[in-house]
Amino acid sequence: MVVQDGAEPFGLGSLVEVWGEPEHPEDGTPVFDFQVCTPRPGRVPGRSDYDLYVERGLDATADADLVCLSPKYDFLRHDPAVLDAVRSAYDRGAIIYAHCSGVFELGAAGLLDGRECTTHWRYTDLLAERYPEARVRPDVLYCHDGSVITGAGSAAGIDASLHLMREQFGAKVAAATARRIVVPPHRDGGQAQFIARAVPDCDAETLGPLLQWIVENLADDLSVESLARRSHMSERTFARRFRAETGTTPHSWVTRQRVQAAEELLERTDHSIDWIADEVGFGNAATLRHHFARVRGLSPQQYRRRFAG
């Protein structure tokens, strides 16, 4: 974790919550060699009535598998030593994760050219203006393009971290991590290299009870017609209300819940792909494989080999 003068405390804390926790045997989650470093070890001035004291220099990034850039207030000034460290880490294959205003550091390092990226909604226009070769997405929580992850700001740092946790360690570990920090489990959607938004939890304004019912009855008929009838609405009104409250269509939301359930069954059981497809509502293995590959970028069999047990 790279911190600099003017470190923004909430953005830093959201990353520490996921990657910096000590062992919790009851969770069964991995423990990381988490280190905080800075260009000039010692006192790191803050802007929230307290400072940080950091003992490690940027040499700590030399062999890290994941290098995180914490957001800072003075984000248009870049330390050449930080840019060099980020480029070196990227060139040797490390995962680079910049959150909120830290994304501007990646632009200055030349790592956003041709890449899907995002930052806090206040700064997306500025990011696009300063780095015109970047493909800035202002309407998403985070982007994952190759080995670079960019987060939109504040609590989206947790969403992006849980996405990466799920990708590297599977659904069970990501869910246990989310439970420990008391947030809804992250569920990825969109394409494998670009996550459009985290699927919302079931606390929608008026559709919350229905969303919870869907999650508990994935094998049922969950067509728009059926769900609209259950909600006592016309199909058109239901579809409009659903998008307004969840940010996506009923079909997309249901599909992502089914993929999520399939992930957990692939990890926890040795049931056949056909059995899992029927259990989560896809009906047959071919349909499960299609949706699973579109969302996760790998087949159910590959996912099971990687994460089962």
Protein Blocks (a to p, Z undefined) as FASTA:
>chain_A
ZZdehiafklmmmmmmmmmpccdfknopacdddddddfbgcjdddfeopacddfbdfklm
mmpfbdcddddfklmbccfklmmmmmmmmmnopacddehjlmmmmmmnopmgopacdddf
klmmmmmmmmmmbccdfkbfbdcehjaccdfbjjlmmmmmmmmmmmmnojklmmmmmmmn
opacdddehjfklcfbacddfkbfklmmmmmmmmmmmmbccbfklmmmmnopafklmmmm
mmmmnopafklmmmmmmmmmmmmmmmmpccdfklmmmmnonopaklmmmmmmmmnopafk
lmmmmmgZZ
